[in-house]
Amino acid sequence: MKKYKNILKDRLDAAKRLQDVVPMQKLKDENWKIVAVSRGGLELAYHLRGKYKNSVDFLFSEAIFAPNNSECEIARVCESEEIVINENLVAAFGIKYDYVYGEAHRKHEEKILSYIYQYRKGRPFASMSDQVVLLVDEGSETGMKFLTALKMILAMKPKAVYIAVPVIPSDVLEFLEQFTDNIFFIYNIDDYVETSLYYEELNKIDEDMIEKILGEKSEI
């Protein structure tokens, strides 16, 4: 684990290194749609796109936690109210599905819809039908954000879906590969701990940055 600590300086460094593994010319020529699945992923996506004009969007999702453990994510819901459930955890804790669906609806109504109005001025997530989509995040502890995004986007029948992520657990990489056309990564790590461990610095993403990127108002 120690050999991987602080292997990336920051999101800009990670994006520049990802540009060496993502086929950037193809990204430009085929007009790939770049979709971040987290706040940190949005900044990374912005830097990854660089000088190109590809659109960058944010697919919002919210975690659903176990009733008595606010750190144990048992499911995740996204903008279309698609839900991905960790069946093993739900069964292990004896959690009722009514709880999961009820929490999913509440999180969608209270949080996701407010994000859509705040950051996209109410604009719904664009259709990815017949598009080439690149999902981006700064790391992935469990793969739940990517999996939730994949469930929503694959239902739109895209031409292809790729993932770009600087650091990813080996088991999550293997699991997600079956749902994507390719995964572009820098490091796959067997004993993955948490994403922040692999960066020297991960600055907080403020609201202005999100609005600037999604609104394309100005440089960040």
C-alpha positions as CSV (number, residue, x, y, z in Angstrom):
1,M,0.0,0.0,0.0
2,K,2.8,2.4,0.9
3,K,4.3,2.3,-2.6
4,Y,1.1,3.9,-3.9
5,K,0.7,6.7,-1.4
6,N,0.7,10.1,-3.0
7,I,1.4,8.7,-6.4
8,L,-0.6,11.6,-8.0
9,K,0.0,15.2,-7.2
10,D,-3.5,16.6,-7.8
11,R,-6.4,16.3,-10.3
12,L,-4.5,18.3,-12.9
13,D,-1.6,15.9,-12.7
14,A,-4.0,12.9,-12.9
15,A,-5.7,14.4,-15.9
16,K,-2.5,15.0,-17.8
17,R,-1.4,11.4,-17.1
18,L,-4.7,10.1,-18.2
19,Q,-4.3,12.0,-21.5
20,D,-1.5,9.5,-22.2
21,V,-3.9,6.5,-22.0
22,V,-7.2,8.0,-23.3
23,P,-7.2,8.2,-27.1
24,M,-7.6,12.0,-27.1
25,Q,-7.6,12.4,-30.9
26,K,-10.5,9.9,-31.1
27,L,-12.2,11.7,-28.2
28,K,-12.1,14.9,-30.3
29,D,-12.9,13.4,-33.7
30,E,-15.9,11.3,-32.5
31,N,-17.1,14.1,-30.1
32,W,-17.2,11.9,-27.0
33,K,-19.6,13.1,-24.3
34,I,-17.6,13.5,-21.1
35,V,-19.7,12.8,-18.0
36,A,-18.3,13.2,-14.4
37,V,-19.8,11.0,-11.7
38,S,-18.6,13.1,-8.7
39,R,-17.5,16.7,-7.9
40,G,-13.8,15.7,-8.0
41,G,-14.5,13.9,-11.2
42,L,-15.9,17.1,-12.7
43,E,-12.7,19.0,-12.2
44,L,-10.7,16.0,-13.5
45,A,-12.9,15.8,-16.6
46,Y,-12.4,19.5,-17.2
47,H,-8.7,19.2,-17.1
48,L,-8.8,15.9,-19.1
49,R,-10.7,17.6,-22.0
50,G,-8.1,20.3,-22.1
51,K,-8.2,22.3,-25.3
52,Y,-10.9,20.3,-26.9
53,K,-14.6,21.4,-27.1
54,N,-16.3,18.2,-26.0
55,S,-19.2,18.8,-23.7
56,V,-18.7,18.1,-20.0
57,D,-21.7,17.2,-17.8
58,F,-22.3,15.9,-14.3
59,L,-24.5,12.9,-13.6
60,F,-25.8,13.5,-10.1
61,S,-26.3,10.6,-7.7
62,E,-26.7,10.1,-4.0
63,A,-25.6,7.3,-1.6
64,I,-28.1,5.4,0.5
65,F,-26.7,4.3,3.8
66,A,-27.5,1.5,6.2
67,P,-30.1,2.6,8.9
68,N,-27.7,2.4,11.8
69,N,-24.4,3.1,10.0
70,S,-24.0,6.5,8.3
71,E,-20.8,5.4,6.6
72,C,-21.9,2.1,5.1
73,E,-23.3,2.7,1.6
74,I,-25.8,0.0,0.7
75,A,-27.2,1.5,-2.5
76,R,-27.1,4.6,-4.8
77,V,-29.8,6.5,-6.7
78,C,-29.2,8.7,-9.7
79,E,-31.2,11.4,-11.6
80,S,-33.5,9.0,-13.5
81,E,-34.2,7.3,-10.1
82,E,-32.3,4.2,-11.2
83,I,-31.1,2.4,-8.1
84,V,-28.1,0.1,-7.7
85,I,-28.2,-2.0,-4.6
86,N,-25.4,-3.9,-2.8
87,E,-27.4,-7.0,-2.4
88,N,-24.8,-8.7,-0.1
89,L,-24.9,-5.8,2.4
90,V,-28.6,-5.5,2.3
91,A,-29.0,-9.2,3.1
92,A,-26.2,-9.2,5.7
93,F,-27.8,-6.4,7.7
94,G,-31.4,-7.6,7.1
95,I,-32.4,-4.3,5.6
96,K,-35.9,-4.1,4.1
97,Y,-36.2,-3.1,0.4
98,D,-38.9,-0.7,1.4
99,Y,-36.3,1.3,3.4
100,V,-33.9,1.4,0.4
101,Y,-36.6,2.5,-2.1
102,G,-38.0,5.1,0.4
103,E,-34.6,6.5,1.0
104,A,-33.9,6.6,-2.7
105,H,-37.0,8.6,-3.4
106,R,-36.2,11.0,-0.5
107,K,-32.7,11.6,-1.7
108,H,-33.9,12.1,-5.3
109,E,-36.5,14.7,-4.2
110,E,-34.5,16.5,-1.6
111,K,-31.0,16.5,-3.0
112,I,-30.7,15.4,-6.7
113,L,-33.5,17.6,-7.9
114,S,-32.0,20.6,-6.1
115,Y,-28.6,20.0,-7.7
116,I,-30.2,19.9,-11.1
117,Y,-31.9,23.2,-10.5
118,Q,-28.9,24.8,-8.9
119,Y,-26.2,23.7,-11.3
120,R,-28.1,23.1,-14.6
121,K,-30.9,25.6,-14.1
122,G,-33.4,22.7,-14.3
123,R,-32.0,21.3,-17.5
124,P,-32.4,17.5,-17.5
125,F,-29.5,15.2,-18.2
126,A,-29.0,15.1,-22.0
127,S,-29.8,11.9,-23.9
128,M,-26.8,9.8,-24.6
129,S,-28.6,7.8,-27.3
130,D,-26.2,6.8,-30.1
131,Q,-23.4,8.8,-28.4
132,V,-19.9,7.8,-27.3
133,V,-19.7,8.5,-23.5
134,L,-16.7,8.8,-21.3
135,L,-17.5,8.5,-17.6
136,V,-14.9,10.1,-15.3
137,D,-14.0,10.1,-11.6
138,E,-10.9,10.8,-9.6
139,G,-10.9,7.3,-8.0
140,S,-13.4,4.6,-7.1
141,E,-13.5,2.8,-3.8
142,T,-16.5,0.6,-4.6
143,G,-17.5,1.3,-8.2
144,M,-21.0,2.3,-7.1
145,K,-21.0,5.7,-8.7
146,F,-19.8,4.3,-12.0
147,L,-22.3,1.4,-11.8
148,T,-25.2,3.7,-11.1
149,A,-24.2,6.0,-14.0
150,L,-23.8,3.0,-16.3
151,K,-27.2,1.7,-15.4
152,M,-28.8,5.0,-16.4
153,I,-26.7,5.7,-19.5
154,L,-26.9,2.1,-20.9
155,A,-30.7,2.4,-20.8
156,M,-30.3,5.3,-23.3
157,K,-28.6,3.0,-25.8
158,P,-25.3,4.8,-26.4
159,K,-23.0,3.8,-29.2
160,A,-20.2,3.1,-26.6
161,V,-19.4,3.8,-23.0
162,Y,-15.9,4.2,-21.6
163,I,-14.5,4.9,-18.1
164,A,-11.5,7.1,-17.3
165,V,-10.2,6.9,-13.7
166,P,-6.6,7.5,-12.4
167,V,-6.8,4.9,-9.6
168,I,-9.1,2.0,-9.2
169,P,-9.2,-1.2,-7.1
170,S,-8.3,-4.3,-9.1
171,D,-11.5,-6.1,-8.2
172,V,-13.7,-3.1,-9.1
173,L,-11.8,-2.8,-12.4
174,E,-12.5,-6.4,-13.2
175,F,-16.2,-6.1,-12.2
176,L,-16.8,-2.9,-14.2
177,E,-15.1,-4.1,-17.4
178,Q,-18.1,-6.4,-18.2
179,F,-20.4,-3.3,-18.5
180,T,-18.1,-1.0,-20.5
181,D,-16.3,-0.9,-23.9
182,N,-13.0,0.0,-22.2
183,I,-11.6,1.4,-19.0
184,F,-8.7,3.8,-19.1
185,F,-6.7,4.0,-15.9
186,I,-3.2,4.7,-14.6
187,Y,-3.0,2.4,-11.5
188,N,-5.1,-0.6,-10.5
189,I,-4.5,-1.4,-6.9
190,D,-5.1,-4.7,-5.1
191,D,-5.3,-3.4,-1.5
192,Y,-7.2,-0.1,-2.3
193,V,-7.8,2.0,0.8
194,E,-9.4,5.3,-0.1
195,T,-8.9,7.6,-3.0
196,S,-7.5,10.6,-1.1
197,L,-4.5,8.4,0.0
198,Y,-3.2,8.3,-3.6
199,Y,-3.2,12.1,-4.1
200,E,-0.9,14.6,-2.5
201,E,-3.7,17.1,-2.6
202,L,-7.4,17.0,-3.3
203,N,-8.9,20.4,-3.0
204,K,-12.5,20.9,-2.1
205,I,-14.7,21.5,-5.1
206,D,-16.8,24.6,-4.5
207,E,-20.1,25.6,-6.0
208,D,-18.7,28.3,-8.2
209,M,-16.4,25.8,-9.9
210,I,-19.2,23.4,-10.6
211,E,-21.3,26.2,-12.1
212,K,-18.4,27.5,-14.2
213,I,-17.7,24.1,-15.7
214,L,-21.3,23.1,-16.4
215,G,-22.2,26.6,-17.6
216,E,-19.0,27.1,-19.5
217,K,-19.0,30.7,-18.2
218,S,-15.3,31.1,-17.9
219,E,-11.9,29.5,-17.1
220,I,-11.6,28.0,-13.7
